[in-house]
Amino acid sequence: MIPPERVRNVAVIAHVDHGKTSLLDGLLRDAQVFRTGQVVDDCVMDQHDLERERGITINTAHVEYETDSRHYAHVDCPGHADYVK
């Protein structure tokens, strides 16, 4: 089990088209989560064709990774009014 002091849970919540998914995609790239030479789509967090087609997050997306000092869990939340309750 990971010690609680090492865990960072981050939920990104904002209005539609404010860059939530783009922010998380950038964080993942900057954190070097992907293997060297690994081919990565432009939009990592939006996994469904409809999300990529429309350019909006429909389903909550979740990704976890570790660095030398922390365990991170990021949640990308939808911002479009049709998908927020």
N, C-alpha and C positions, 0 to 999 in steps of 0.2 A: 504494500500500500504506500502511496505517495504521501509524505508528510504534508499536512495542511498548509504550513508556511511556504511551501514551494508551489502551491497551486494558484493559478490565476484564471478566473472565469471572466470572460468578457463578452457581453451581449451588445451588439451594435444596433441601435434603434434610432430612427430619424424619419422624416417625411420622405415621400417618394421622390426619386431622382436627386437625392442629396449625396450620393456616392458611398453608401454603406458597403455594398458588395465590392466596389472598386477599392475602397480602403482596406478591406480584409484581404483581397487578392494581393494588393501591394505589400501588406504586412507579411503574408506568407512567403512572398518572393524575397523580401528583405531579410527574413529570418532564415533563409536558405533551407526551407522545409523540403524542397524538391532535390532529388539527386542531380549531380552534375550531368548535363547532357540530356536529362529527362525532358521529353516534349510535354509542354503544359499548355492547355487552352488559355486564351486571353482571359476568360472568365471562369476561374476555378470553382467558385462557390455556387454559381448557378449551374446545376447539373442536368436539368430537364430541357428538352428542345424548346418547349413553349416559353420557358423563362429566357432562354437565349434569343429566341425569335422576337419576343416582345421587349426585351431589355429590362425586365423587372423581376424581382424575387417573388415567387408565389408561395413556395414552401420554405419553412425555416431550415437553414443549413447549419451543420455543426462540423467542426474539425478540431482535432486535438493533436498536439505535438509537444516535444520536449526540447529544451536547450540544455546547456550544461548546468544551469542554475534553477530553471523553472519548468513546470508542466503547465501548458496553456490549453484552454478550451475556449474556442471562439464560436459564437452563435450569430449568424446573419439573419436578422428578422425582416419579414416583408414590410414595406412601407406604403404600398398602394392600398387605398381605402377599401377596395374590393376584397382584400385578403387580411384585413385587420379587424378583429372583433373586440 
